[in-house]
């Protein structure tokens, strides 16, 4: 079957308002405006790498819609499944971000209740959408919104799966949305449909009650559910502005684990969205090359570079990411500048 898109994502689009770096929310009079939302970040970044993407979301019919569409167009993300909320009380969710500086940690304040995504309904999207992509991706953030958004997401997972679509899911646990017990009860309903599963070691232990090594944990998900691939990021926080980052991927088909050396001493300008960048790189590598090793390499590289960029998502291209991967593998001389 000829499918128009490589990836369709589903999630809430958020407006992010950030303090200047090292500023505080409790002082100052300036905030930087960016778009956020895990699934928007992922669709945008995969689009920049060259695959065809679209996003399902519901947004208010006001001036912010143009801001959102301009960002999506710049990243080559289709608006075909972007639903306009014409209700008088429609709104976009907002979050405020304060950068950390040792020993002060980054902080977030959410203002997202009753946003337009919470009114989404299966009748808002065409039935043809469900056989129009190779892969569908959503996350525990979307499920954690509860109500209509959760119901819609679960129905989409089932409908896409019926059409032979690969299902990708990132647990992306957020304690401000639901408890660990609520997350586990809901996510276990959809795991029988999931092909590619993103879950950190900490989340696996705290939310799913897993024990053992990370390798044993990853394999157990595939033994309990028909999951093909499990990916877990591994981050070492040295200070808020200095991190090491890598990951481990398990392939049930090959019964193999994939690792590589960490990106060490990353200069952290902004860590928000680095997990989404990892997912976007991993999904790109997997879909483009059908190879978990490539998924690992692109995922780690995308996450590493995201730390160096202000805002929730990267502006990049395939040439830059390929050069970062090559540089990471190079054990010899490293040029200080590209020119």
N, C-alpha and C positions, 0 to 999 in steps of 0.2 A: 504494500500500500504506500502510495506517495504522500508523505506528510510535509506540510508547509514549514513547520518549525522543528528545530532540534530540541528546544527547551521551552516549556511554559511554566511560569511560577505563579503562586498564589500567596498574597499577603497584604498587610496594611502598609500604605505609604505614609510616612511620618515627616513632619517638618522638624528639623533639628536647629535649635538656637544655642550657640556655644559662646562661652566667655572668650575673650582674647586669651592666648596661651599664658598660663600662670595667673590669670585673673580669677575672681571669685564671683559666684552668683549673688552673694550677699553685698557686693559692692560694685561700683562701676555703672556705666550707662550705655555700654555697647555690647551687642550680641551679633555673632556671625550666623548667617542663614545657610543651611544646607538641607538636602533631602536625605531621608533615612528610611530604614525598613529592610530587614534581612533579605526578603525575596526580591525587592527592587535592586538591591546591591548585586545580587547574584545574576539576575537577568541582564543587568547593565554590563557587568564585567565579562560574562560569557559572550555577550554581543560584541564587545570591544575586541575580543580574541578571534572573532570571525564566524561564530555559529549564529544561526537565526533564532531569535528569542522573542517571546511575548510575555506579558504579565496580566494576570487577572487581579483587579482590585476595584474598589468603589471610592470615588473622591467627590468632594463638593463641587458644584457648578459655579465657581467664582474665579477671581483672578489668579488664585494659586494653581488652578488647573493648567493654565498656560505655563507656569513655572515647572510643573511636573512633566508636562508633555515635551517641553523643550529639552529637559534633562534626558528623558527617554529617547527622544529623537537623536540626540547627540551620541547616545550609546547604542543606537540601532536596535532599540527595543520596540516592538510593535504595540500600538495603542488599540488594536482590534478588540481586546477584551477588557479595556478600561471602561468601567461603568460610571456614568454621570449621575450623581445624587442631586436631584432638583428640589428636594424638600427644603422648606424655609429654615429648618434648624440643622441643615447639613454642616459638617465640620471635618477638618483634618486633624488627626491626632498630632500632638506636639510633645517634644521632650527637650529639656534643657540640660546642657552638659558642661561640667566644670572639669578642666584638665587637672591632673595630679602632678605633684612635684614633691619628691621625697622629703619628709615622711608622710605627706598628705596624699591620700588616694584620690583617683578620679571619682566624681559623683554625678548622679543622674536624677532629675526630677521629671516625672511623667505627668502629662495632661492629655490623656487619650480616651477617657470614657465617653461613650455615646458618639464616637466618630462614625463616619459614613460606612466603614467596612462592616460595622455591626448590623447594618440593614441589608446586607447582601443576601440574595436569594437565587436558587438554582434557575429560576425563570429569567434571571437577568442575563444569562449567557446562552448562546445558540448550541443546540445539540451537536452540530458539526464540529465544535471545538474539541470534543472528546476523542476524535480520531484524527487530529491534526498536528500531533507532535510525537517525537520519538521518546521524550522524557518529560514527566511532570514532577515539579519539586515544590514542597511546602515545608513548614517547620512547626515545632511545638509552640512557637510564639503565636502563630495563627490559631492553632487549636486552643491555646490558653486564653484567647479572648472570650471563649465560651459562646453561648447563645447561638444566633444565626451564623456567625462566622465559623464556629466550630462545626455546626451541622453542615454548612455548605462545603467546608474543607473535606470532611469525611465522605460526603456524597461525591465530590469531585474525584477523590482517590479511588473510590469504587468504580465510577464510570470510566475513568481513564484506564484503569486496570482491565476492565472488560474489553477494551479495544486493543489490548496487547501492548500498552504503553509502559515503559519502564517507570517505576515510582521511586523517587528519591525523597528522603526525609531526614531532617536535621532536628534532633531533640531540642537543642538551643533553649535549655530550661531557664525560665525567668521566675524567681520567687515572688515578684510583685504581681504576677498574673494568676498563679495558682500554687497549691501545695505540692510537694513531691508525690504524695499519695494520689491526688487528683490527676497529676500528670501521668503517672504510671497507669492508672485505670483507663484513661482515655487512649494513651499511645498504644497500649497492648491490644486495643481493638483494631488498630490499623496496621500493626506490624505484619500480619499475615499477607498484606498486599505489597509490602515494601521490598524493593530489590537492592537499593543502595542506602545504607544507614550510617548517619554521622552521629557519633555519641562520644563524649569525652570520658575518660576513666572515672573522674570524680562523679559525673552525672550517673554513670552506670552503677557505681557503688551506692550513691545516696538516694537516687530515684528508683532504680530497679533492684536494689539489694544484692548486686553482684559481688562475688568474692573471687579471690585468686589473682593471678597475674593479668596484665592487660591482654596478653595473648589468649589466655583462657577465657577471659570475659568476652572478647570479640568472637571467638569460636562458638561460645555458648549461645549467642544470639542467633547464629546461623543454624545451630542444632535445634533450637526451639521454634524457629520460624524459617520460611523459605527465602531468607535474605541471602543475596549473592556476595555482597561486598560490605564490609564494615570499616569505617575510617575514624580514627581518634587522633586529635591533635595533642601535642605535648609541649607545654610552655613552661619555661623557667623564668620567673620574674626576679631579676637581680635588683633593680630599682624601678620605679614607675617609668623611667625613661631609658631603661636598658633591659632587653629581654633576649632569651634564646628561644628558638622555635623550630619544631620538626613535627613529624606525625608517624603513625603506623597504620598500614592498611592490610586487612586480611581478605583474601579471596577464597570463598568456599569451594569454588570450582576447582582451583588448583591446590587447595589446602596449603596455601603459602602466605607468608607475611612479608611485607615490603617496608623497608626503612631506608633512611639516608641520614648523613651527618646533619646536625642542626645548623640553622643560620644563627651564628653566635654574635652576641653583642650588638643586636639590632638597635639602631637609634630610633627610639619611639617618639614620634611627633604626635601620633593619635592612634591608639590601639582599637578604637571602636570600629567594627566592621572587618577586623582581621579574620575572624572566624568565617564570615560570609565570603571573604576573598579566598579563603582556603577551599570552601565548598565550590566556588565558581571555577577555580583552577582544577580541582579534582574532577569535577563533572566534565569540563572541557577535555582534559587529558583522556578520560575514560571514553567519552563519546567519539572524539576525533581519532584516537589511536587504538581503542578497544584493548587497553593495556593498563593494569593497575600500577605498574612502575611509572608510566607517564602521568597517571592521575596523581601519584605521590609527588612527582617532581613539579608539576604545574601547581598543585595545591600549595606546597611549601613555598614556592617562589612568589605566588600571588599574595599569600599571607605575609611573607616577609616584607615585600615592597609596600603593602598597605600601611604598615606601621609608620612609614616615612611621609604619608600624605594626610593633610588635614581634611576632615569630612568623612562620611560613612563609606564612601566608595573610591576606588582608584580611577584615575584617568590614565590609560596605558594602551599598549597594542602588543600584538604577538611578537614582533621583533624585539621589543624591550624585554619581555618575559623570557624569550628564548636566550637572550644574551645574559640575563641574570642566572638562568639555569646553567649555562655553559661556564660562567664565571664561578659559580658555586662548586662545580665539578673540577675546576682547574686548580691543581695543587702547585703550579709554578708561579711565574710572574703575573701580577695583577696590575693593570694600568690604572692610574689614579683618576683619569678623566676620559670620557668618550668625545673625541674630536678629530 
